[in-house]
Amino acid sequence: DQEYETGWLTNININQYEQIATADITIRIIAREPGLKGLVNGIPAIAAQPGQMVTLHNVGVDSTGKFLFSIQDGAGFSFRGGIESYEVTNPF
C-alpha cells in the first residue's frame, strides 16, 4: 500500500514456498524519450511515446519463478516475469 515516486526499491521477494497465490505489485513507467520499447521475456512488446505512462498490473514471477525489471537509458525497459495486464496511457 505504498507508492514510490522516486528512489530505489530493491529486494522484492515473493516466497513461493509459502504458497502465495498472487502479489499485488504495480509498476508505472513514464517515457521520457521517443520510442520507449519494453521488452517482455526478451521480445519488444510494449511501445510508448514521451509523456506516456506504461503500467504493468499485478506483477509477479513467471512460470520458472523468475522476476527481473530494469531500465536502461536510451534502451527502454526490460521485464521478465508475469503480469496480469498492461496499458499505455496519456496521464494528465
PyMOL Python script that loads the backbone (N, CA, C, O; Angstrom):
from pymol import cmd

cmd.read_pdbstr("""\
ATOM      1  N   ASP A   1       0.817  -1.208   0.000  1.00  0.00           N
ATOM      2  CA  ASP A   1       0.000   0.000   0.000  1.00  0.00           C
ATOM      3  C   ASP A   1       0.853   1.260   0.000  1.00  0.00           C
ATOM      4  O   ASP A   1       0.393   2.311   0.448  1.00  0.00           O
ATOM      5  N   GLN A   2       2.079   1.179  -0.490  1.00  0.00           N
ATOM      6  CA  GLN A   2       2.928   2.362  -0.567  1.00  0.00           C
ATOM      7  C   GLN A   2       3.279   2.629  -2.015  1.00  0.00           C
ATOM      8  O   GLN A   2       3.467   1.700  -2.800  1.00  0.00           O
ATOM      9  N   GLU A   3       3.366   3.905  -2.368  1.00  0.00           N
ATOM     10  CA  GLU A   3       3.728   4.294  -3.717  1.00  0.00           C
ATOM     11  C   GLU A   3       5.015   5.083  -3.653  1.00  0.00           C
ATOM     12  O   GLU A   3       5.140   6.012  -2.855  1.00  0.00           O
ATOM     13  N   TYR A   4       5.978   4.718  -4.492  1.00  0.00           N
ATOM     14  CA  TYR A   4       7.269   5.383  -4.542  1.00  0.00           C
ATOM     15  C   TYR A   4       7.341   6.215  -5.809  1.00  0.00           C
ATOM     16  O   TYR A   4       7.201   5.679  -6.909  1.00  0.00           O
ATOM     17  N   GLU A   5       7.556   7.514  -5.673  1.00  0.00           N
ATOM     18  CA  GLU A   5       7.682   8.405  -6.822  1.00  0.00           C
ATOM     19  C   GLU A   5       9.094   8.368  -7.375  1.00  0.00           C
ATOM     20  O   GLU A   5       9.285   8.332  -8.591  1.00  0.00           O
ATOM     21  N   THR A   6      10.090   8.378  -6.489  1.00  0.00           N
ATOM     22  CA  THR A   6      11.486   8.328  -6.913  1.00  0.00           C
ATOM     23  C   THR A   6      12.264   7.489  -5.913  1.00  0.00           C
ATOM     24  O   THR A   6      11.775   7.172  -4.828  1.00  0.00           O
ATOM     25  N   GLY A   7      13.463   7.143  -6.292  1.00  0.00           N
ATOM     26  CA  GLY A   7      14.313   6.407  -5.366  1.00  0.00           C
ATOM     27  C   GLY A   7      14.463   4.965  -5.780  1.00  0.00           C
ATOM     28  O   GLY A   7      14.100   4.577  -6.891  1.00  0.00           O
ATOM     29  N   TRP A   8      15.005   4.177  -4.872  1.00  0.00           N
ATOM     30  CA  TRP A   8      15.300   2.780  -5.140  1.00  0.00           C
ATOM     31  C   TRP A   8      14.370   1.884  -4.344  1.00  0.00           C
ATOM     32  O   TRP A   8      14.122   2.114  -3.160  1.00  0.00           O
ATOM     33  N   LEU A   9      13.871   0.884  -4.994  1.00  0.00           N
ATOM     34  CA  LEU A   9      13.113  -0.159  -4.326  1.00  0.00           C
ATOM     35  C   LEU A   9      13.780  -1.467  -4.714  1.00  0.00           C
ATOM     36  O   LEU A   9      13.737  -1.861  -5.880  1.00  0.00           O
ATOM     37  N   THR A  10      14.388  -2.137  -3.766  1.00  0.00           N
ATOM     38  CA  THR A  10      15.157  -3.339  -4.082  1.00  0.00           C
ATOM     39  C   THR A  10      14.700  -4.510  -3.234  1.00  0.00           C
ATOM     40  O   THR A  10      13.992  -4.353  -2.240  1.00  0.00           O
ATOM     41  N   ASN A  11      15.123  -5.674  -3.656  1.00  0.00           N
ATOM     42  CA  ASN A  11      14.893  -6.905  -2.902  1.00  0.00           C
ATOM     43  C   ASN A  11      13.420  -7.186  -2.651  1.00  0.00           C
ATOM     44  O   ASN A  11      12.980  -7.304  -1.507  1.00  0.00           O
ATOM     45  N   ILE A  12      12.666  -7.292  -3.741  1.00  0.00           N
ATOM     46  CA  ILE A  12      11.281  -7.731  -3.622  1.00  0.00           C
ATOM     47  C   ILE A  12      11.309  -9.245  -3.682  1.00  0.00           C
ATOM     48  O   ILE A  12      11.653  -9.822  -4.713  1.00  0.00           O
ATOM     49  N   ASN A  13      10.956  -9.881  -2.606  1.00  0.00           N
ATOM     50  CA  ASN A  13      10.961 -11.345  -2.555  1.00  0.00           C
ATOM     51  C   ASN A  13       9.537 -11.862  -2.498  1.00  0.00           C
ATOM     52  O   ASN A  13       8.746 -11.460  -1.644  1.00  0.00           O
ATOM     53  N   ILE A  14       9.223 -12.763  -3.424  1.00  0.00           N
ATOM     54  CA  ILE A  14       7.929 -13.434  -3.411  1.00  0.00           C
ATOM     55  C   ILE A  14       8.229 -14.893  -3.098  1.00  0.00           C
ATOM     56  O   ILE A  14       8.691 -15.637  -3.963  1.00  0.00           O
ATOM     57  N   ASN A  15       7.971 -15.291  -1.892  1.00  0.00           N
ATOM     58  CA  ASN A  15       8.357 -16.620  -1.411  1.00  0.00           C
ATOM     59  C   ASN A  15       7.351 -17.665  -1.854  1.00  0.00           C
ATOM     60  O   ASN A  15       6.313 -17.848  -1.219  1.00  0.00           O
ATOM     61  N   GLN A  16       7.662 -18.352  -2.949  1.00  0.00           N
ATOM     62  CA  GLN A  16       6.730 -19.345  -3.474  1.00  0.00           C
ATOM     63  C   GLN A  16       6.576 -20.540  -2.541  1.00  0.00           C
ATOM     64  O   GLN A  16       5.539 -21.202  -2.542  1.00  0.00           O
ATOM     65  N   TYR A  17       7.603 -20.816  -1.747  1.00  0.00           N
ATOM     66  CA  TYR A  17       7.487 -21.941  -0.835  1.00  0.00           C
ATOM     67  C   TYR A  17       6.426 -21.698   0.222  1.00  0.00           C
ATOM     68  O   TYR A  17       5.975 -22.638   0.876  1.00  0.00           O
ATOM     69  N   GLU A  18       6.023 -20.451   0.396  1.00  0.00           N
ATOM     70  CA  GLU A  18       4.930 -20.116   1.320  1.00  0.00           C
ATOM     71  C   GLU A  18       3.576 -20.250   0.628  1.00  0.00           C
ATOM     72  O   GLU A  18       2.535 -20.008   1.238  1.00  0.00           O
ATOM     73  N   GLN A  19       3.594 -20.633  -0.641  1.00  0.00           N
ATOM     74  CA  GLN A  19       2.388 -20.848  -1.452  1.00  0.00           C
ATOM     75  C   GLN A  19       1.543 -19.592  -1.578  1.00  0.00           C
ATOM     76  O   GLN A  19       0.317 -19.638  -1.478  1.00  0.00           O
ATOM     77  N   ILE A  20       2.219 -18.461  -1.801  1.00  0.00           N
ATOM     78  CA  ILE A  20       1.500 -17.216  -2.070  1.00  0.00           C
ATOM     79  C   ILE A  20       0.919 -17.305  -3.469  1.00  0.00           C
ATOM     80  O   ILE A  20       1.637 -17.607  -4.422  1.00  0.00           O
ATOM     81  N   ALA A  21      -0.363 -17.049  -3.599  1.00  0.00           N
ATOM     82  CA  ALA A  21      -1.022 -17.210  -4.889  1.00  0.00           C
ATOM     83  C   ALA A  21      -0.819 -15.995  -5.794  1.00  0.00           C
ATOM     84  O   ALA A  21      -0.756 -16.132  -7.015  1.00  0.00           O
ATOM     85  N   THR A  22      -0.718 -14.815  -5.200  1.00  0.00           N
ATOM     86  CA  THR A  22      -0.601 -13.615  -6.015  1.00  0.00           C
ATOM     87  C   THR A  22       0.119 -12.534  -5.236  1.00  0.00           C
ATOM     88  O   THR A  22       0.163 -12.568  -4.006  1.00  0.00           O
ATOM     89  N   ALA A  23       0.682 -11.576  -5.951  1.00  0.00           N
ATOM     90  CA  ALA A  23       1.321 -10.419  -5.326  1.00  0.00           C
ATOM     91  C   ALA A  23       0.769  -9.181  -6.005  1.00  0.00           C
ATOM     92  O   ALA A  23       0.749  -9.107  -7.234  1.00  0.00           O
ATOM     93  N   ASP A  24       0.326  -8.219  -5.233  1.00  0.00           N
ATOM     94  CA  ASP A  24      -0.269  -7.011  -5.791  1.00  0.00           C
ATOM     95  C   ASP A  24       0.809  -5.946  -5.950  1.00  0.00           C
ATOM     96  O   ASP A  24       0.922  -5.032  -5.133  1.00  0.00           O
ATOM     97  N   ILE A  25       1.603  -6.078  -7.019  1.00  0.00           N
ATOM     98  CA  ILE A  25       2.652  -5.108  -7.316  1.00  0.00           C
ATOM     99  C   ILE A  25       2.330  -4.475  -8.659  1.00  0.00           C
ATOM    100  O   ILE A  25       2.067  -5.175  -9.637  1.00  0.00           O
ATOM    101  N   THR A  26       2.350  -3.148  -8.704  1.00  0.00           N
ATOM    102  CA  THR A  26       2.110  -2.415  -9.945  1.00  0.00           C
ATOM    103  C   THR A  26       3.345  -1.585 -10.247  1.00  0.00           C
ATOM    104  O   THR A  26       3.868  -0.900  -9.368  1.00  0.00           O
ATOM    105  N   ILE A  27       3.812  -1.644 -11.485  1.00  0.00           N
ATOM    106  CA  ILE A  27       4.967  -0.847 -11.917  1.00  0.00           C
ATOM    107  C   ILE A  27       4.475   0.168 -12.937  1.00  0.00           C
ATOM    108  O   ILE A  27       3.800  -0.183 -13.905  1.00  0.00           O
ATOM    109  N   ARG A  28       4.823   1.449 -12.706  1.00  0.00           N
ATOM    110  CA  ARG A  28       4.457   2.525 -13.633  1.00  0.00           C
ATOM    111  C   ARG A  28       5.733   3.180 -14.139  1.00  0.00           C
ATOM    112  O   ARG A  28       6.611   3.533 -13.351  1.00  0.00           O
ATOM    113  N   ILE A  29       5.836   3.344 -15.465  1.00  0.00           N
ATOM    114  CA  ILE A  29       6.996   3.963 -16.096  1.00  0.00           C
ATOM    115  C   ILE A  29       6.500   5.103 -16.971  1.00  0.00           C
ATOM    116  O   ILE A  29       5.585   4.904 -17.770  1.00  0.00           O
ATOM    117  N   ILE A  30       7.079   6.292 -16.842  1.00  0.00           N
ATOM    118  CA  ILE A  30       6.753   7.399 -17.735  1.00  0.00           C
ATOM    119  C   ILE A  30       7.886   7.547 -18.739  1.00  0.00           C
ATOM    120  O   ILE A  30       9.046   7.724 -18.365  1.00  0.00           O
ATOM    121  N   ALA A  31       7.535   7.470 -20.020  1.00  0.00           N
ATOM    122  CA  ALA A  31       8.541   7.577 -21.080  1.00  0.00           C
ATOM    123  C   ALA A  31       9.062   9.008 -21.158  1.00  0.00           C
ATOM    124  O   ALA A  31       8.277   9.955 -21.119  1.00  0.00           O
ATOM    125  N   ARG A  32      10.377   9.171 -21.267  1.00  0.00           N
ATOM    126  CA  ARG A  32      10.987  10.493 -21.396  1.00  0.00           C
ATOM    127  C   ARG A  32      11.662  10.657 -22.751  1.00  0.00           C
ATOM    128  O   ARG A  32      12.016  11.771 -23.134  1.00  0.00           O
ATOM    129  N   GLU A  33      11.844   9.554 -23.483  1.00  0.00           N
ATOM    130  CA  GLU A  33      12.484   9.593 -24.788  1.00  0.00           C
ATOM    131  C   GLU A  33      11.535   8.989 -25.815  1.00  0.00           C
ATOM    132  O   GLU A  33      10.708   8.144 -25.470  1.00  0.00           O
ATOM    133  N   PRO A  34      11.645   9.415 -27.083  1.00  0.00           N
ATOM    134  CA  PRO A  34      10.770   8.826 -28.103  1.00  0.00           C
ATOM    135  C   PRO A  34      11.077   7.349 -28.305  1.00  0.00           C
ATOM    136  O   PRO A  34      12.225   6.916 -28.202  1.00  0.00           O
ATOM    137  N   GLY A  35      10.037   6.592 -28.592  1.00  0.00           N
ATOM    138  CA  GLY A  35      10.207   5.195 -28.952  1.00  0.00           C
ATOM    139  C   GLY A  35      10.587   4.267 -27.823  1.00  0.00           C
ATOM    140  O   GLY A  35      11.285   3.281 -28.059  1.00  0.00           O
ATOM    141  N   LEU A  36      10.151   4.545 -26.585  1.00  0.00           N
ATOM    142  CA  LEU A  36      10.426   3.616 -25.483  1.00  0.00           C
ATOM    143  C   LEU A  36       9.833   2.266 -25.844  1.00  0.00           C
ATOM    144  O   LEU A  36       8.642   2.162 -26.138  1.00  0.00           O
ATOM    145  N   LYS A  37      10.652   1.246 -25.823  1.00  0.00           N
ATOM    146  CA  LYS A  37      10.180  -0.102 -26.122  1.00  0.00           C
ATOM    147  C   LYS A  37      10.445  -0.981 -24.919  1.00  0.00           C
ATOM    148  O   LYS A  37      11.577  -1.081 -24.447  1.00  0.00           O
ATOM    149  N   GLY A  38       9.415  -1.605 -24.434  1.00  0.00           N
ATOM    150  CA  GLY A  38       9.567  -2.507 -23.297  1.00  0.00           C
ATOM    151  C   GLY A  38       9.714  -3.932 -23.773  1.00  0.00           C
ATOM    152  O   GLY A  38       8.936  -4.415 -24.596  1.00  0.00           O
ATOM    153  N   LEU A  39      10.717  -4.594 -23.247  1.00  0.00           N
ATOM    154  CA  LEU A  39      10.912  -5.999 -23.562  1.00  0.00           C
ATOM    155  C   LEU A  39      10.160  -6.836 -22.548  1.00  0.00           C
ATOM    156  O   LEU A  39      10.297  -6.624 -21.343  1.00  0.00           O
ATOM    157  N   VAL A  40       9.378  -7.773 -23.017  1.00  0.00           N
ATOM    158  CA  VAL A  40       8.711  -8.734 -22.152  1.00  0.00           C
ATOM    159  C   VAL A  40       9.193 -10.099 -22.592  1.00  0.00           C
ATOM    160  O   VAL A  40       8.956 -10.523 -23.723  1.00  0.00           O
ATOM    161  N   ASN A  41       9.877 -10.787 -21.679  1.00  0.00           N
ATOM    162  CA  ASN A  41      10.507 -12.067 -21.992  1.00  0.00           C
ATOM    163  C   ASN A  41      11.433 -11.949 -23.192  1.00  0.00           C
ATOM    164  O   ASN A  41      11.493 -12.853 -24.026  1.00  0.00           O
ATOM    165  N   GLY A  42      12.155 -10.835 -23.279  1.00  0.00           N
ATOM    166  CA  GLY A  42      13.154 -10.638 -24.316  1.00  0.00           C
ATOM    167  C   GLY A  42      12.615 -10.186 -25.652  1.00  0.00           C
ATOM    168  O   GLY A  42      13.393  -9.981 -26.584  1.00  0.00           O
ATOM    169  N   ILE A  43      11.313 -10.023 -25.779  1.00  0.00           N
ATOM    170  CA  ILE A  43      10.693  -9.622 -27.037  1.00  0.00           C
ATOM    171  C   ILE A  43      10.098  -8.232 -26.879  1.00  0.00           C
ATOM    172  O   ILE A  43       9.333  -7.998 -25.943  1.00  0.00           O
ATOM    173  N   PRO A  44      10.440  -7.271 -27.802  1.00  0.00           N
ATOM    174  CA  PRO A  44       9.824  -5.937 -27.707  1.00  0.00           C
ATOM    175  C   PRO A  44       8.305  -6.044 -27.835  1.00  0.00           C
ATOM    176  O   PRO A  44       7.789  -6.434 -28.883  1.00  0.00           O
ATOM    177  N   ALA A  45       7.602  -5.700 -26.774  1.00  0.00           N
ATOM    178  CA  ALA A  45       6.162  -5.916 -26.756  1.00  0.00           C
ATOM    179  C   ALA A  45       5.360  -4.670 -26.405  1.00  0.00           C
ATOM    180  O   ALA A  45       4.172  -4.601 -26.722  1.00  0.00           O
ATOM    181  N   ILE A  46       5.974  -3.689 -25.764  1.00  0.00           N
ATOM    182  CA  ILE A  46       5.242  -2.513 -25.298  1.00  0.00           C
ATOM    183  C   ILE A  46       5.963  -1.279 -25.812  1.00  0.00           C
ATOM    184  O   ILE A  46       7.168  -1.140 -25.603  1.00  0.00           O
ATOM    185  N   ALA A  47       5.250  -0.380 -26.480  1.00  0.00           N
ATOM    186  CA  ALA A  47       5.857   0.845 -27.008  1.00  0.00           C
ATOM    187  C   ALA A  47       5.137   2.053 -26.427  1.00  0.00           C
ATOM    188  O   ALA A  47       3.917   2.038 -26.264  1.00  0.00           O
ATOM    189  N   ALA A  48       5.905   3.112 -26.111  1.00  0.00           N
ATOM    190  CA  ALA A  48       5.323   4.341 -25.572  1.00  0.00           C
ATOM    191  C   ALA A  48       6.086   5.542 -26.117  1.00  0.00           C
ATOM    192  O   ALA A  48       7.272   5.449 -26.435  1.00  0.00           O
ATOM    193  N   GLN A  49       5.400   6.649 -26.216  1.00  0.00           N
ATOM    194  CA  GLN A  49       5.982   7.901 -26.669  1.00  0.00           C
ATOM    195  C   GLN A  49       6.243   8.802 -25.459  1.00  0.00           C
ATOM    196  O   GLN A  49       5.717   8.541 -24.376  1.00  0.00           O
ATOM    197  N   PRO A  50       7.054   9.870 -25.628  1.00  0.00           N
ATOM    198  CA  PRO A  50       7.355  10.754 -24.492  1.00  0.00           C
ATOM    199  C   PRO A  50       6.095  11.247 -23.790  1.00  0.00           C
ATOM    200  O   PRO A  50       5.142  11.690 -24.430  1.00  0.00           O
ATOM    201  N   GLY A  51       6.109  11.162 -22.472  1.00  0.00           N
ATOM    202  CA  GLY A  51       4.989  11.608 -21.655  1.00  0.00           C
ATOM    203  C   GLY A  51       3.959  10.533 -21.379  1.00  0.00           C
ATOM    204  O   GLY A  51       3.148  10.677 -20.464  1.00  0.00           O
ATOM    205  N   GLN A  52       3.975   9.456 -22.152  1.00  0.00           N
ATOM    206  CA  GLN A  52       3.021   8.383 -21.903  1.00  0.00           C
ATOM    207  C   GLN A  52       3.472   7.532 -20.725  1.00  0.00           C
ATOM    208  O   GLN A  52       4.664   7.411 -20.442  1.00  0.00           O
ATOM    209  N   MET A  53       2.493   6.946 -20.048  1.00  0.00           N
ATOM    210  CA  MET A  53       2.781   6.094 -18.905  1.00  0.00           C
ATOM    211  C   MET A  53       2.475   4.644 -19.254  1.00  0.00           C
ATOM    212  O   MET A  53       1.413   4.336 -19.794  1.00  0.00           O
ATOM    213  N   VAL A  54       3.413   3.759 -18.943  1.00  0.00           N
ATOM    214  CA  VAL A  54       3.214   2.324 -19.082  1.00  0.00           C
ATOM    215  C   VAL A  54       2.945   1.776 -17.686  1.00  0.00           C
ATOM    216  O   VAL A  54       3.718   2.020 -16.759  1.00  0.00           O
ATOM    217  N   THR A  55       1.863   1.045 -17.538  1.00  0.00           N
ATOM    218  CA  THR A  55       1.517   0.450 -16.254  1.00  0.00           C
ATOM    219  C   THR A  55       1.454  -1.059 -16.407  1.00  0.00           C
ATOM    220  O   THR A  55       0.719  -1.575 -17.250  1.00  0.00           O
ATOM    221  N   LEU A  56       2.224  -1.763 -15.595  1.00  0.00           N
ATOM    222  CA  LEU A  56       2.200  -3.218 -15.541  1.00  0.00           C
ATOM    223  C   LEU A  56       1.404  -3.611 -14.298  1.00  0.00           C
ATOM    224  O   LEU A  56       1.795  -3.289 -13.176  1.00  0.00           O
ATOM    225  N   HIS A  57       0.298  -4.301 -14.501  1.00  0.00           N
ATOM    226  CA  HIS A  57      -0.607  -4.646 -13.400  1.00  0.00           C
ATOM    227  C   HIS A  57      -0.346  -6.048 -12.856  1.00  0.00           C
ATOM    228  O   HIS A  57      -0.061  -6.978 -13.609  1.00  0.00           O
ATOM    229  N   ASN A  58      -0.449  -6.180 -11.537  1.00  0.00           N
ATOM    230  CA  ASN A  58      -0.351  -7.447 -10.832  1.00  0.00           C
ATOM    231  C   ASN A  58       0.905  -8.218 -11.254  1.00  0.00           C
ATOM    232  O   ASN A  58       0.839  -9.321 -11.795  1.00  0.00           O
ATOM    233  N   VAL A  59       2.033  -7.595 -10.985  1.00  0.00           N
ATOM    234  CA  VAL A  59       3.337  -8.137 -11.377  1.00  0.00           C
ATOM    235  C   VAL A  59       3.749  -9.263 -10.436  1.00  0.00           C
ATOM    236  O   VAL A  59       3.542  -9.182  -9.225  1.00  0.00           O
ATOM    237  N   GLY A  60       4.321 -10.291 -10.994  1.00  0.00           N
ATOM    238  CA  GLY A  60       4.819 -11.401 -10.193  1.00  0.00           C
ATOM    239  C   GLY A  60       5.860 -12.182 -10.967  1.00  0.00           C
ATOM    240  O   GLY A  60       6.384 -11.709 -11.976  1.00  0.00           O
ATOM    241  N   VAL A  61       6.150 -13.354 -10.501  1.00  0.00           N
ATOM    242  CA  VAL A  61       7.155 -14.194 -11.156  1.00  0.00           C
ATOM    243  C   VAL A  61       6.557 -14.877 -12.382  1.00  0.00           C
ATOM    244  O   VAL A  61       5.340 -15.009 -12.505  1.00  0.00           O
ATOM    245  N   ASP A  62       7.450 -15.315 -13.299  1.00  0.00           N
ATOM    246  CA  ASP A  62       6.981 -16.071 -14.462  1.00  0.00           C
ATOM    247  C   ASP A  62       6.865 -17.552 -14.093  1.00  0.00           C
ATOM    248  O   ASP A  62       7.015 -17.922 -12.929  1.00  0.00           O
ATOM    249  N   SER A  63       6.597 -18.390 -15.091  1.00  0.00           N
ATOM    250  CA  SER A  63       6.365 -19.813 -14.818  1.00  0.00           C
ATOM    251  C   SER A  63       7.610 -20.531 -14.291  1.00  0.00           C
ATOM    252  O   SER A  63       7.507 -21.618 -13.722  1.00  0.00           O
ATOM    253  N   THR A  64       8.789 -19.919 -14.482  1.00  0.00           N
ATOM    254  CA  THR A  64      10.018 -20.525 -13.964  1.00  0.00           C
ATOM    255  C   THR A  64      10.426 -19.930 -12.619  1.00  0.00           C
ATOM    256  O   THR A  64      11.471 -20.285 -12.074  1.00  0.00           O
ATOM    257  N   GLY A  65       9.600 -19.022 -12.082  1.00  0.00           N
ATOM    258  CA  GLY A  65       9.905 -18.408 -10.792  1.00  0.00           C
ATOM    259  C   GLY A  65      10.827 -17.214 -10.882  1.00  0.00           C
ATOM    260  O   GLY A  65      11.367 -16.785  -9.862  1.00  0.00           O
ATOM    261  N   LYS A  66      11.033 -16.649 -12.094  1.00  0.00           N
ATOM    262  CA  LYS A  66      11.943 -15.512 -12.284  1.00  0.00           C
ATOM    263  C   LYS A  66      11.181 -14.199 -12.286  1.00  0.00           C
ATOM    264  O   LYS A  66      10.042 -14.120 -12.746  1.00  0.00           O
ATOM    265  N   PHE A  67      11.840 -13.162 -11.756  1.00  0.00           N
ATOM    266  CA  PHE A  67      11.307 -11.805 -11.781  1.00  0.00           C
ATOM    267  C   PHE A  67      12.475 -10.855 -11.955  1.00  0.00           C
ATOM    268  O   PHE A  67      13.377 -10.817 -11.119  1.00  0.00           O
ATOM    269  N   LEU A  68      12.466 -10.085 -13.042  1.00  0.00           N
ATOM    270  CA  LEU A  68      13.526  -9.122 -13.304  1.00  0.00           C
ATOM    271  C   LEU A  68      12.917  -7.892 -13.951  1.00  0.00           C
ATOM    272  O   LEU A  68      12.136  -8.001 -14.897  1.00  0.00           O
ATOM    273  N   PHE A  69      13.274  -6.725 -13.441  1.00  0.00           N
ATOM    274  CA  PHE A  69      12.822  -5.469 -14.038  1.00  0.00           C
ATOM    275  C   PHE A  69      13.988  -4.506 -14.013  1.00  0.00           C
ATOM    276  O   PHE A  69      14.572  -4.260 -12.957  1.00  0.00           O
ATOM    277  N   SER A  70      14.334  -3.958 -15.167  1.00  0.00           N
ATOM    278  CA  SER A  70      15.420  -2.979 -15.218  1.00  0.00           C
ATOM    279  C   SER A  70      15.119  -1.935 -16.278  1.00  0.00           C
ATOM    280  O   SER A  70      14.417  -2.202 -17.253  1.00  0.00           O
ATOM    281  N   ILE A  71      15.662  -0.735 -16.070  1.00  0.00           N
ATOM    282  CA  ILE A  71      15.507   0.373 -17.010  1.00  0.00           C
ATOM    283  C   ILE A  71      16.891   0.786 -17.467  1.00  0.00           C
ATOM    284  O   ILE A  71      17.790   0.967 -16.646  1.00  0.00           O
ATOM    285  N   GLN A  72      17.074   0.937 -18.782  1.00  0.00           N
ATOM    286  CA  GLN A  72      18.349   1.363 -19.336  1.00  0.00           C
ATOM    287  C   GLN A  72      18.136   2.663 -20.108  1.00  0.00           C
ATOM    288  O   GLN A  72      17.203   2.761 -20.906  1.00  0.00           O
ATOM    289  N   ASP A  73      18.998   3.668 -19.877  1.00  0.00           N
ATOM    290  CA  ASP A  73      18.906   4.933 -20.616  1.00  0.00           C
ATOM    291  C   ASP A  73      18.999   4.663 -22.108  1.00  0.00           C
ATOM    292  O   ASP A  73      19.904   3.968 -22.570  1.00  0.00           O
ATOM    293  N   GLY A  74      18.061   5.216 -22.853  1.00  0.00           N
ATOM    294  CA  GLY A  74      18.083   5.097 -24.300  1.00  0.00           C
ATOM    295  C   GLY A  74      17.644   3.755 -24.837  1.00  0.00           C
ATOM    296  O   GLY A  74      17.530   3.590 -26.052  1.00  0.00           O
ATOM    297  N   ALA A  75      17.391   2.784 -23.964  1.00  0.00           N
ATOM    298  CA  ALA A  75      17.027   1.455 -24.447  1.00  0.00           C
ATOM    299  C   ALA A  75      15.664   0.988 -23.937  1.00  0.00           C
ATOM    300  O   ALA A  75      15.225  -0.111 -24.276  1.00  0.00           O
ATOM    301  N   GLY A  76      15.000   1.795 -23.140  1.00  0.00           N
ATOM    302  CA  GLY A  76      13.712   1.387 -22.616  1.00  0.00           C
ATOM    303  C   GLY A  76      13.846   0.537 -21.377  1.00  0.00           C
ATOM    304  O   GLY A  76      14.769   0.717 -20.583  1.00  0.00           O
ATOM    305  N   PHE A  77      12.911  -0.401 -21.212  1.00  0.00           N
ATOM    306  CA  PHE A  77      12.956  -1.238 -20.028  1.00  0.00           C
ATOM    307  C   PHE A  77      12.863  -2.703 -20.418  1.00  0.00           C
ATOM    308  O   PHE A  77      12.352  -3.058 -21.481  1.00  0.00           O
ATOM    309  N   SER A  78      13.361  -3.524 -19.545  1.00  0.00           N
ATOM    310  CA  SER A  78      13.323  -4.968 -19.747  1.00  0.00           C
ATOM    311  C   SER A  78      12.595  -5.584 -18.564  1.00  0.00           C
ATOM    312  O   SER A  78      12.828  -5.216 -17.413  1.00  0.00           O
ATOM    313  N   PHE A  79      11.722  -6.514 -18.860  1.00  0.00           N
ATOM    314  CA  PHE A  79      10.942  -7.145 -17.807  1.00  0.00           C
ATOM    315  C   PHE A  79      10.872  -8.644 -18.068  1.00  0.00           C
ATOM    316  O   PHE A  79      10.548  -9.075 -19.175  1.00  0.00           O
ATOM    317  N   ARG A  80      11.170  -9.419 -17.065  1.00  0.00           N
ATOM    318  CA  ARG A  80      10.937 -10.850 -17.124  1.00  0.00           C
ATOM    319  C   ARG A  80      10.137 -11.213 -15.892  1.00  0.00           C
ATOM    320  O   ARG A  80      10.594 -11.023 -14.765  1.00  0.00           O
ATOM    321  N   GLY A  81       8.980 -11.720 -16.104  1.00  0.00           N
ATOM    322  CA  GLY A  81       8.106 -12.065 -15.004  1.00  0.00           C
ATOM    323  C   GLY A  81       6.711 -12.293 -15.550  1.00  0.00           C
ATOM    324  O   GLY A  81       6.523 -12.504 -16.748  1.00  0.00           O
ATOM    325  N   GLY A  82       5.752 -12.250 -14.672  1.00  0.00           N
ATOM    326  CA  GLY A  82       4.367 -12.416 -15.084  1.00  0.00           C
ATOM    327  C   GLY A  82       3.593 -11.143 -14.790  1.00  0.00           C
ATOM    328  O   GLY A  82       3.836 -10.482 -13.780  1.00  0.00           O
ATOM    329  N   ILE A  83       2.670 -10.802 -15.662  1.00  0.00           N
ATOM    330  CA  ILE A  83       1.771  -9.681 -15.411  1.00  0.00           C
ATOM    331  C   ILE A  83       0.355 -10.113 -15.769  1.00  0.00           C
ATOM    332  O   ILE A  83       0.143 -10.943 -16.653  1.00  0.00           O
ATOM    333  N   GLU A  84      -0.596  -9.537 -15.067  1.00  0.00           N
ATOM    334  CA  GLU A  84      -1.992  -9.812 -15.388  1.00  0.00           C
ATOM    335  C   GLU A  84      -2.375  -9.061 -16.656  1.00  0.00           C
ATOM    336  O   GLU A  84      -3.065  -9.598 -17.523  1.00  0.00           O
ATOM    337  N   SER A  85      -1.915  -7.795 -16.757  1.00  0.00           N
ATOM    338  CA  SER A  85      -2.211  -6.984 -17.932  1.00  0.00           C
ATOM    339  C   SER A  85      -1.289  -5.767 -17.931  1.00  0.00           C
ATOM    340  O   SER A  85      -0.579  -5.512 -16.958  1.00  0.00           O
ATOM    341  N   TYR A  86      -1.312  -5.023 -19.033  1.00  0.00           N
ATOM    342  CA  TYR A  86      -0.571  -3.768 -19.102  1.00  0.00           C
ATOM    343  C   TYR A  86      -1.372  -2.765 -19.913  1.00  0.00           C
ATOM    344  O   TYR A  86      -2.253  -3.134 -20.691  1.00  0.00           O
ATOM    345  N   GLU A  87      -1.052  -1.491 -19.721  1.00  0.00           N
ATOM    346  CA  GLU A  87      -1.702  -0.444 -20.509  1.00  0.00           C
ATOM    347  C   GLU A  87      -0.740   0.701 -20.722  1.00  0.00           C
ATOM    348  O   GLU A  87       0.162   0.930 -19.916  1.00  0.00           O
ATOM    349  N   VAL A  88      -0.938   1.425 -21.820  1.00  0.00           N
ATOM    350  CA  VAL A  88      -0.186   2.622 -22.132  1.00  0.00           C
ATOM    351  C   VAL A  88      -1.174   3.769 -22.178  1.00  0.00           C
ATOM    352  O   VAL A  88      -2.121   3.741 -22.964  1.00  0.00           O
ATOM    353  N   THR A  89      -0.965   4.791 -21.335  1.00  0.00           N
ATOM    354  CA  THR A  89      -1.929   5.880 -21.224  1.00  0.00           C
ATOM    355  C   THR A  89      -1.231   7.234 -21.332  1.00  0.00           C
ATOM    356  O   THR A  89      -0.007   7.330 -21.251  1.00  0.00           O
ATOM    357  N   ASN A  90      -2.030   8.264 -21.514  1.00  0.00           N
ATOM    358  CA  ASN A  90      -1.564   9.653 -21.510  1.00  0.00           C
ATOM    359  C   ASN A  90      -2.004  10.291 -20.199  1.00  0.00           C
ATOM    360  O   ASN A  90      -3.146  10.740 -20.099  1.00  0.00           O
ATOM    361  N   PRO A  91      -1.133  10.347 -19.184  1.00  0.00           N
ATOM    362  CA  PRO A  91      -1.553  10.931 -17.907  1.00  0.00           C
ATOM    363  C   PRO A  91      -1.782  12.426 -18.034  1.00  0.00           C
ATOM    364  O   PRO A  91      -1.226  13.078 -18.918  1.00  0.00           O
ATOM    365  N   PHE A  92      -2.589  12.953 -17.161  1.00  0.00           N
ATOM    366  CA  PHE A  92      -2.902  14.391 -17.191  1.00  0.00           C
ATOM    367  C   PHE A  92      -1.817  15.163 -16.501  1.00  0.00           C
ATOM    368  O   PHE A  92      -1.890  16.389 -16.417  1.00  0.00           O
TER     369      PHE A  92
END
""", "prot")
cmd.dss("prot")
cmd.show_as("cartoon", "prot")
cmd.util.cbc("prot")
cmd.orient("prot")
